[in-house]
Amino acid sequence: MRNPIKLFWFAIFVLLIFSTCQNKAEQPRPGYALVIHGGSGNFSVDDISIEKQKAYREKMKEALLAGEEILKENGSCLDAVEACIRIMEDSPLFNAGKGSVFTHEGTNEMDASIMVGSDRKAGAVAGVKHVKNPISAARAVMEKSKHVMLSGSGADFFASENGLDTVGTEYFYTEERWQSLQNFLQNEKKKELDKLGTVGCVALDKMGNLAAGTSTGGMTNKMFGRIGDSPIVGCGSYADNNTCGISFTGHGEYIIRTVAAHDIAATMGYKNVDLKTAMTDVIMIKLKSIGGDAGAIGIDKNGDIEMVFNTKGMFRGYVKPESAPVIFIGE
């Protein structure tokens, strides 16, 4: 006769294996998460009129709801990121697309990048002058070319050839941005809000995929041809399903020097730390130690959202399932 004790423990073992497999099979897909930023800088809420605060909140809410609608309907993180950023690019409130700041020569030169974490494909454009929505051009470079980044007139031509909306340079003119340049040229006090007004978005979809994108007009009074961190993969944007998605805003030269977005993901992977710890290490210690004013938004593979900045303020907001959009201006 077989040993009844052995049979008992064998039966328990089989049940445990069956239960584990069943639980894995029944695990729901991860919930979605979405976070955006509208720039960081050394400003406070008191620097912004009540009317303009309301306008910022309404536009950021519009962007979040547009992205959330895509994610709710099982859409991709890539579609959500592009949709959110396009809305902010179309608004003169932000330093991207329509609201881009002026170079020293009085022109508008825009940069953008986008990246997906599933296979780490990426696309970027730099110094474009005619693309209405640079984030869409960045996506087109990723999906319709063999390259990662195109710049200047080549990027503008590529966008037009691929059916994207292109406009005359007058489209990007706003009186507020023009006056910011004039004030700067006359050595008057400049607003950091104009200098650091990049927009960005990170999304996690129900399939567990991450995407990140960033778009900017750069810095008021920048030298023509200057390229910041926003279009550089690993600096302005980075996404890896194994760790996180990140979008940066701030003083681009410092973000480039620290390869900041990638450094956050690498810190998580190499040190096995959580997103908040990694972002704090890079932004509050590494960047701050060399004088880099910056902020970033991030989502990890589990849907946890973090928003960290070492400046006085950052426009930011997020939305998750079963909750209304949450928006912050300033601290």
Residue, then its C-alpha position, 0 to 999 in steps of 0.5 A: m500500500r502506498n504511504p498515505i502521508k506521501l499521497f497527502w503531501f503530493a495532493i497538496f503540492v498539486l493543488l498549490i501548483f494548480s492554484t498558482c497557475q489559475n491565479k496567473a491566468e486570471q490576473p487582470r491586465p494592469g490598469y491605465a495611468l496618465v501623467i502630463h507636465g506643462g513646464s517647470g521653473n522658478f515661479s509661484v502661483d502668485d506670478i500667474s493671474i487667476e484667469k490664466q491659472k483657470a485657463y491652464r487648468e482647463k487646458m491640462k484637464e482637456a489633455l488628460l481627458a483626451g488621453e484617458e478616453i483612449l486608454k479607457e477604450n483599450g487604446s495604446c499608450l502611444d496614441a494617448v501620449e500623442a493626443c495629450i501633447r497635441i492639445m498642449e501644442d495647439s494652445p498658446l499657453f505652453n512653450a510648444g507648438k503654437g506657443s513656442v518661444f522665439t530665438h535671438e533672431g526672432t524665429n521659432e524652432m521646435d523640438a520633440s521626441i516620443m518613445v515606446g517601452s515595449d521595444r524601445k523604438a523612438g522618433a524625434v525632430a529638432g529645429v523644425k519651423h513649419v510642423k504644426n504638431p512636432i510630436s506627430a512628426a516625431r512619431a512619424v520618424m519612428e514609424k515611417s523612417k529608418h531613422v530616430m531623429l531628423s532636424g531642420s528643413g529635412a524634418d519639415f520636408f519629411a513631415s510634409e511628405n508624410g501628410l502631416d499638417t505644416v504651416g507658415t511661420e506666422y502661425f507660431y507668432t504670439e504677442e506674449r512670446w514676442q514681448s518676452l523676447q523683447n524684454f530679454l533683449q532689453n535686459e529686463k527681468k525675464k520670466e522663468l515661465d517662458k524659459l522652462g515651458t516644455v510639455g510632456c506626457v507619459a502613459l501606461d495602457k491596459m496591455g502594460n505598455l509604456a510610452a513617453g513624449t516631450s515637445t518644446g519651443g526651447m529657451t527664449n533668446k536661444m541661439f538659432g540652431r540650439i537643440g535642448d534635451s527634449p528631442i534627445v532620447g534618454c534625456g528629454s524622453y525615455a520609456d522601458n516596459n521593464t522600469c518606467g516612462i519619463s518626460f523631462t522639463g527644465h534647463g536642457e543643457y544640464i539634462i543632456r549632460t546627465v542623460a537624466a531620463h535614462d539615468i532614472a530608468a537605469t537607477m531603477g534597474y541596476k539598484n532595484v529601487d522604486l520610481k520615486t527613489a530613482m527620480t529623487d536621486v537624479i533630480m534632487i541630487k545629481l542635477k541639483s549638484i551641477g546647477g540644473d533646474a529641472g522637473a520630470i514626470g514618470i510612471d513605472k510598470n505597475g502604474d505608480i505615478e511620480m512628479v519630482f522637480n527641484t524648481k519652485g514650481m511645475f505645471r503637472g497633472y495626472v489621471k487614473p481609473e475611477s478618479a477625476p483628473v488631478i492638476f497642480i500649478g506651482e509647488 
